Amino acid sequence: MKILITGTSGFLASRVRAYLEEDAAIEVLAPSHAELDVISLDSCKAYFDRHRPDALIHLAAISDIAECARNEALSRDVNTGGPVRLATCAKEYGMTGRFLFASSDQVYSGTKDAGRLNRETDPLSPENLYAREKLEAEERVAAILPSACALRLDWMFDLKPGKANYLKNMIRSVREQRPVRYAVNELRAQTWAGEVAAGMKTLLFSDAPGGSYNFGGPASGNSYETAVRVYDLLGEALGMPVRGLAVPGELPVPRSLAMDQEKIRSVGIRFRDTAESAALCLEKEAAYLDDIR
Ligand SMILES: NC(=O)c1ccc[n+]([C@@H]2O[C@H](COP(=O)([O-])OP(=O)(O)OC[C@H]3O[C@@H](n4cnc5c(N)ncnc54)[C@H](OP(=O)(O)O)[C@@H]3O)[C@@H](O)[C@H]2O)c1
């Protein structure tokens, strides 16, 4: 099976690529940005024409919320236009396998109730441009290719070399013994990228209905409570004191990015909560711990 993955020079797609390449039955097609530029329909069509992928995991994007705000036209062209062009190609070329693409828990950024678990069917009013682009992509792709799955990803982490993330930031705060504030009026989860890659493979080979999926772990407490649990794990992993490093704080307005798990569990995918996911990451990627300074 030939699976096209976009964005493989980036964080998530490079992890998903490595995970899928462990399976000898899968051939991963991993074009660079120059080889497949998602802002060009001609580029997308030329790639499909030449390589005829059986399935597609689209992870290329302008993923930085601030960058989207700085460069509205380009980010819309990539973040909404990209999935739409690829869905158009998948339909036109009769791609038989699944089309999975990245959306974001930011689509829930309008939820002001810090106790709420957001469901896929909830009415949405996202607060930032990036999230509005993702939501529009979900809607337009569903109209073109109803079998496509939009994955509402939370803020993912791992320990491998690459950009900063939730867990790496905490590790640095432990090493520097620098306290960090975490909101008591915020509900959200963070998930190890390794779990997300495994979940994508499961979904890829499932007969789950198309549509939008909450694709990250459950929130088991507010952000401060979660951070205390993760710091405890890091204290053990690093052999350093962690007491008092998580400081309770408050957002000016409460919010919840927390994702209800019912739909994703109904297709056989069960994500761990943030602390459990961090524990698994620390176990599987312990070799990288010393490199994080
Ligand atoms: N990271 C997270 O925690 C997180 C959370 C929620 C959702 N997401 C979503 O998950 C997906 C992956 O995120 P990420 O953090 O892995 O992103 P990333 O590290 O910023 O990587 C983005 C990738 O997209 C490529 N790209 C950008 N514009 C392109 C274009 N016009 N044509 C082809 N490729 C292009 C980049 O290639 P070049 O560098 O060569 O330009 C890079 O490989 C994104 O859709 C993001 O919005 C991520």
The ligand as an SDF file (V2000), in Angstrom:
LIG
                    3D

 48 52  0  0  0  0  0  0  0  0999 V2000
    2.3310   20.3260   16.5460 N   0  0  0  0  0  0  0  0  0  0  0  0
    1.1990   20.2600   17.2250 C   0  0  0  0  0  0  0  0  0  0  0  0
    1.1920   20.0520   18.4570 O   0  0  0  0  0  0  0  0  0  0  0  0
   -0.1340   20.3910   16.5040 C   0  0  0  0  0  0  0  0  0  0  0  0
   -1.3080   20.5510   17.2630 C   0  0  0  0  0  0  0  0  0  0  0  0
   -2.5450   20.6070   16.6070 C   0  0  0  0  0  0  0  0  0  0  0  0
   -2.5970   20.4940   15.2140 C   0  0  0  0  0  0  0  0  0  0  0  0
   -1.4270   20.3730   14.5090 N   0  0  0  0  0  0  0  0  0  0  0  0
   -1.5130   20.2480   13.0410 C   0  0  0  0  0  0  0  0  0  0  0  0
   -0.8030   19.0700   12.6640 O   0  0  0  0  0  0  0  0  0  0  0  0
   -0.1620   19.2540   11.4040 C   0  0  0  0  0  0  0  0  0  0  0  0
    1.3220   18.9970   11.5650 C   0  0  0  0  0  0  0  0  0  0  0  0
    1.8460   19.9660   12.4730 O   0  0  0  0  0  0  0  0  0  0  0  0
    3.4110   20.0780   12.7570 P   0  0  0  0  0  0  0  0  0  0  0  0
    3.5670   20.6950   14.1010 O   0  0  0  0  0  0  0  0  0  0  0  0
    4.0570   18.7990   12.4460 O   0  0  0  0  0  0  0  0  0  0  0  0
    3.8300   21.1620   11.6540 O   0  0  0  0  0  0  0  0  0  0  0  0
    5.2910   21.6900   11.2860 P   0  0  0  0  0  0  0  0  0  0  0  0
    6.3290   21.0460   12.1220 O   0  0  0  0  0  0  0  0  0  0  0  0
    5.2110   23.1860   11.2680 O   0  0  0  0  0  0  0  0  0  0  0  0
    5.4940   21.1670    9.7850 O   0  0  0  0  0  0  0  0  0  0  0  0
    4.7620   21.7290    8.7390 C   0  0  0  0  0  0  0  0  0  0  0  0
    5.1810   21.0580    7.4540 C   0  0  0  0  0  0  0  0  0  0  0  0
    4.3840   21.5950    6.3920 O   0  0  0  0  0  0  0  0  0  0  0  0
    5.2300   21.8490    5.2810 C   0  0  0  0  0  0  0  0  0  0  0  0
    4.6290   22.8660    4.4200 N   0  0  0  0  0  0  0  0  0  0  0  0
    4.3100   24.1430    4.7110 C   0  0  0  0  0  0  0  0  0  0  0  0
    3.7570   24.7480    3.6440 N   0  0  0  0  0  0  0  0  0  0  0  0
    3.6960   23.8220    2.6540 C   0  0  0  0  0  0  0  0  0  0  0  0
    3.2300   23.8270    1.3240 C   0  0  0  0  0  0  0  0  0  0  0  0
    2.7130   24.9450    0.7540 N   0  0  0  0  0  0  0  0  0  0  0  0
    3.3140   22.6850    0.5850 N   0  0  0  0  0  0  0  0  0  0  0  0
    3.8700   21.5640    1.1160 C   0  0  0  0  0  0  0  0  0  0  0  0
    4.3540   21.5010    2.3760 N   0  0  0  0  0  0  0  0  0  0  0  0
    4.2720   22.6220    3.1330 C   0  0  0  0  0  0  0  0  0  0  0  0
    6.5390   22.2840    5.9030 C   0  0  0  0  0  0  0  0  0  0  0  0
    7.5880   22.1420    4.9750 O   0  0  0  0  0  0  0  0  0  0  0  0
    8.7690   23.2630    4.9010 P   0  0  0  0  0  0  0  0  0  0  0  0
    9.2590   23.4160    6.3080 O   0  0  0  0  0  0  0  0  0  0  0  0
    9.7270   22.6630    3.9720 O   0  0  0  0  0  0  0  0  0  0  0  0
    8.0900   24.5020    4.3960 O   0  0  0  0  0  0  0  0  0  0  0  0
    6.6450   21.2640    7.0500 C   0  0  0  0  0  0  0  0  0  0  0  0
    7.1610   20.0490    6.5600 O   0  0  0  0  0  0  0  0  0  0  0  0
   -0.5190   20.6670   10.9700 C   0  0  0  0  0  0  0  0  0  0  0  0
   -1.6830   20.6390   10.1830 O   0  0  0  0  0  0  0  0  0  0  0  0
   -0.8380   21.3710   12.2820 C   0  0  0  0  0  0  0  0  0  0  0  0
   -1.6920   22.4800   12.1020 O   0  0  0  0  0  0  0  0  0  0  0  0
   -0.2100   20.3090   15.1130 C   0  0  0  0  0  0  0  0  0  0  0  0
  1  2  1  0
  2  3  2  0
  2  4  1  0
  4  5  1  0
  4 48  2  0
  5  6  2  0
  6  7  1  0
  7  8  2  0
  8  9  1  0
  8 48  1  0
  9 10  1  0
  9 46  1  0
 10 11  1  0
 11 12  1  0
 11 44  1  0
 12 13  1  0
 13 14  1  0
 14 15  2  0
 14 16  1  0
 14 17  1  0
 17 18  1  0
 18 19  2  0
 18 20  1  0
 18 21  1  0
 21 22  1  0
 22 23  1  0
 23 24  1  0
 23 42  1  0
 24 25  1  0
 25 26  1  0
 25 36  1  0
 26 27  1  0
 26 35  1  0
 27 28  2  0
 28 29  1  0
 29 30  1  0
 29 35  2  0
 30 31  1  0
 30 32  2  0
 32 33  1  0
 33 34  2  0
 34 35  1  0
 36 37  1  0
 36 42  1  0
 37 38  1  0
 38 39  2  0
 38 40  1  0
 38 41  1  0
 42 43  1  0
 44 45  1  0
 44 46  1  0
 46 47  1  0
M  CHG  2   8   1  16  -1
M  END
$$$$
